Every structure is written in structure tokens, then in C-alpha cells.
Amino acid sequence: MGTYLVIGGSGGIGLALAKQLYADGATVLATYNKHPVQNEGIEFIHFDALDMASPITFIPDSLDGIAYCPGTINLKPFERLKPQDFEDDFRLQVTGAIRVIQSALPALKKSGRGSVLLFSSVAVQTGLAYHTQVAASKGAIEGLCRAMAAEFAPSVRVNCLAPSLTDTPLAASLLNTDSKREANALRHPLKRIGTTADLANMAGFLLSEKAAWITGQVLHVDGGMSTLK
Ligand SMILES: NC(=O)c1ccc[n+]([C@@H]2O[C@H](COP(=O)([O-])OP(=O)(O)OC[C@H]3O[C@@H](n4cnc5c(N)ncnc54)[C@H](OP(=O)(O)O)[C@@H]3O)[C@@H](O)[C@H]2O)c1
């Protein structure tokens, strides 16, 4: 099944993906930042993507896939966001991913079937009020995904998932009452919010050899939100 690295594998979609890869027989390394996790069989390493000075020393010699999961949902009116807020978000979501992928690229190439998975958001394809900060960083991730996919082909594939609202610690403040849950579910054509399994299933597929002819794609796992009325 191979060796996979999940950056931000201690919570939400990343944890579900790490567990699923391990259950499928993979060797899984995962990172945590603030919340250490014990999960038999998965090796967890501390990594703070915002600490640009710390060397990335945990990349194995050969790597079949890497997922970069750290993200934010900082929903505010545009005029209440400072330019620095956009820069801080970019550092976590984009510069962090670039740094990790640059470190991992030799190992991904060595595998002969390496793949990279990034996370965008429904808020790039679809304009949503109060989403300017996340849309700016995630838009950059979608461009990065396609450009890296072109540059790394045919040896390494690069794809991206664009979720809508998914039940994870990141989205907790949007889902902390029954009425918020119901209202958010009803906004989606499929009338529910996403689960970590919805996203981990597609993430695992894109990282696997089953997706060997798929690269440079942004897949919308969003309950129909980005395309249906
Ligand atoms: N959930 C949604 O509704 C939703 C919607 C659209 C897009 N997305 C995107 O999907 C991806 C996964 O989201 P999620 O909801 O699963 O997020 P999550 O619940 O917040 O989990 C994020 C993971 O990233 C780690 N992390 C956070 N800050 C980090 C840092 N500075 N350095 C290294 N690791 C860090 C966390 O580690 P610790 O917990 O150990 O700190 C955790 O393992 C994100 O890119 C997000 O933007 C999510």
C-alpha cells in the first residue's frame, strides 16, 4: 500500500485520512501541532507550519503520498480584516505547503508513483460573503496545485479537494447549536454538512494508484454547493 505523510493528521479530515490509510495497510506518518494523538500504528511527529525556522527532518527516504491539511475558517467582513491577517493565513496554508512539498519532492519522485493532495474550499469556486481571507489563500492553493501538477508530471501527481462545511474541530463554532447545524445543512443541495469520512474517502482515492491518471484536478466534495441551485 505504501508510505504516506499526513501534515495536520491529528484532527478533522487529516486524522480520518491517516486512520483510513493505516486501515488500508499503509505505513502512515502524521503530524500534530497543538493536540498530540495516540493512535496505534500511526507515528505522530510534532510540526508547526508557522515555525519557518524549524528544519523538516521527518521525510522518509521514499514517499508515496503526502496530504497537507492545516487550514482556517476566519469568516469576517472584508473591512475588518487587516492585510496582515491575509499574510498570516497565506503563511499557514500556502507557504507551509510549499515548504513541506519542496522537502518531500525527492522522496515523492523516488517512489515512482508519488502524489500530493492539497485542500482548497468551496469559497474559491463560489463567491461567499465574509470568506475573503480563506478564498485568497485557497485560490492560491488551486493555482499552485495545477502549476505543480504540470511541472511534476509524469512522476508525481498533484490534486486538490475543495470541501464545503465539514464537521471537524475547525468548523466547531459554525456547528455548535442544533439550529446552526440545521441551517447549514439546508444550504446544501444534498441537505447535510460533510463528514470527515466524505472527505477522507476522496482524499484516500486521489492519493492511491486507483487515481493514477488523475492530476491537476480540484475536486468539489461539497454536497452540490458549488454547482447546483
Ligand atoms: N472543515 C471545513 O468545514 C472545511 C471547509 C473547507 C475547507 N476545509 C479545509 O480542509 C482542510 C482540513 O480541515 P479540517 O476541518 O480537518 O481542519 P482541523 O479540524 O482544524 O484540523 C487541522 C489539522 O491541521 C493541524 N494544524 C493546525 N494548525 C497547524 C499549524 N500551524 N502547523 C501544523 N499543523 C497545524 C491541526 O493540528 P492540531 O490539532 O494538533 O493543532 C490538525 O491536525 C483545511 O485545509 C481546511 O481549510 C475545511
The ligand as a MOL file (V3000), in Angstrom:
LIG
                    3D

  0  0  0     0  0            999 V3000
M  V30 BEGIN CTAB
M  V30 COUNTS 48 52 0 0 0
M  V30 BEGIN ATOM
M  V30 1 N -13.9410 21.7710 7.9880 0
M  V30 2 C -14.4590 22.5130 6.9930 0
M  V30 3 O -15.6560 22.9290 7.0180 0
M  V30 4 C -13.6210 22.8600 5.7930 0
M  V30 5 C -14.2530 23.5230 4.7170 0
M  V30 6 C -13.4830 23.8870 3.6220 0
M  V30 7 C -12.1240 23.5910 3.5820 0
M  V30 8 N -11.5630 22.9310 4.6330 0 CHG=1
M  V30 9 C -10.1130 22.6520 4.5850 0
M  V30 10 O -9.8480 21.2910 4.8060 0
M  V30 11 C -8.5920 21.1520 5.4710 0
M  V30 12 C -8.7590 20.2890 6.7160 0
M  V30 13 O -9.6820 20.9670 7.5470 0
M  V30 14 P -10.1810 20.3960 8.9560 0
M  V30 15 O -11.5490 20.9630 9.1330 0
M  V30 16 O -9.9640 18.9250 9.0430 0 CHG=-1
M  V30 17 O -9.1860 21.1530 9.9540 0
M  V30 18 P -8.9090 20.9290 11.5220 0
M  V30 19 O -10.0280 20.2060 12.1530 0
M  V30 20 O -8.5550 22.2850 12.0590 0
M  V30 21 O -7.5800 20.0440 11.5170 0
M  V30 22 C -6.4160 20.6770 11.0320 0
M  V30 23 C -5.1670 19.8950 11.3090 0
M  V30 24 O -4.0660 20.7850 10.9890 0
M  V30 25 C -3.2310 20.9150 12.1250 0
M  V30 26 N -2.6960 22.2780 12.2270 0
M  V30 27 C -3.3670 23.4040 12.5730 0
M  V30 28 N -2.5000 24.4450 12.6140 0
M  V30 29 C -1.2890 23.9570 12.2870 0
M  V30 30 C -0.0050 24.5210 12.1900 0
M  V30 31 N 0.2420 25.8290 12.4520 0
M  V30 32 N 1.0330 23.7310 11.8300 0
M  V30 33 C 0.8260 22.4110 11.5820 0
M  V30 34 N -0.3530 21.8080 11.6880 0
M  V30 35 C -1.4080 22.5740 12.0390 0
M  V30 36 C -4.0820 20.5660 13.3230 0
M  V30 37 O -3.2110 20.1120 14.3580 0
M  V30 38 P -3.5290 20.2760 15.9560 0
M  V30 39 O -4.9990 19.9870 16.1170 0
M  V30 40 O -2.6320 19.2610 16.5900 0
M  V30 41 O -3.1570 21.6810 16.3180 0
M  V30 42 C -4.9730 19.4540 12.7540 0
M  V30 43 O -4.2770 18.2350 12.7600 0
M  V30 44 C -8.1240 22.5780 5.7820 0
M  V30 45 O -7.1680 22.9940 4.8310 0
M  V30 46 C -9.3690 23.4040 5.6730 0
M  V30 47 O -9.1010 24.7570 5.3070 0
M  V30 48 C -12.2730 22.5570 5.7380 0
M  V30 END ATOM
M  V30 BEGIN BOND
M  V30 1 1 1 2
M  V30 2 2 2 3
M  V30 3 1 2 4
M  V30 4 1 4 5
M  V30 5 2 4 48
M  V30 6 2 5 6
M  V30 7 1 6 7
M  V30 8 2 7 8
M  V30 9 1 8 9
M  V30 10 1 8 48
M  V30 11 1 9 10
M  V30 12 1 9 46
M  V30 13 1 10 11
M  V30 14 1 11 12
M  V30 15 1 11 44
M  V30 16 1 12 13
M  V30 17 1 13 14
M  V30 18 2 14 15
M  V30 19 1 14 16
M  V30 20 1 14 17
M  V30 21 1 17 18
M  V30 22 2 18 19
M  V30 23 1 18 20
M  V30 24 1 18 21
M  V30 25 1 21 22
M  V30 26 1 22 23
M  V30 27 1 23 24
M  V30 28 1 23 42
M  V30 29 1 24 25
M  V30 30 1 25 26
M  V30 31 1 25 36
M  V30 32 1 26 27
M  V30 33 1 26 35
M  V30 34 2 27 28
M  V30 35 1 28 29
M  V30 36 1 29 30
M  V30 37 2 29 35
M  V30 38 1 30 31
M  V30 39 2 30 32
M  V30 40 1 32 33
M  V30 41 2 33 34
M  V30 42 1 34 35
M  V30 43 1 36 37
M  V30 44 1 36 42
M  V30 45 1 37 38
M  V30 46 2 38 39
M  V30 47 1 38 40
M  V30 48 1 38 41
M  V30 49 1 42 43
M  V30 50 1 44 45
M  V30 51 1 44 46
M  V30 52 1 46 47
M  V30 END BOND
M  V30 END CTAB
M  END
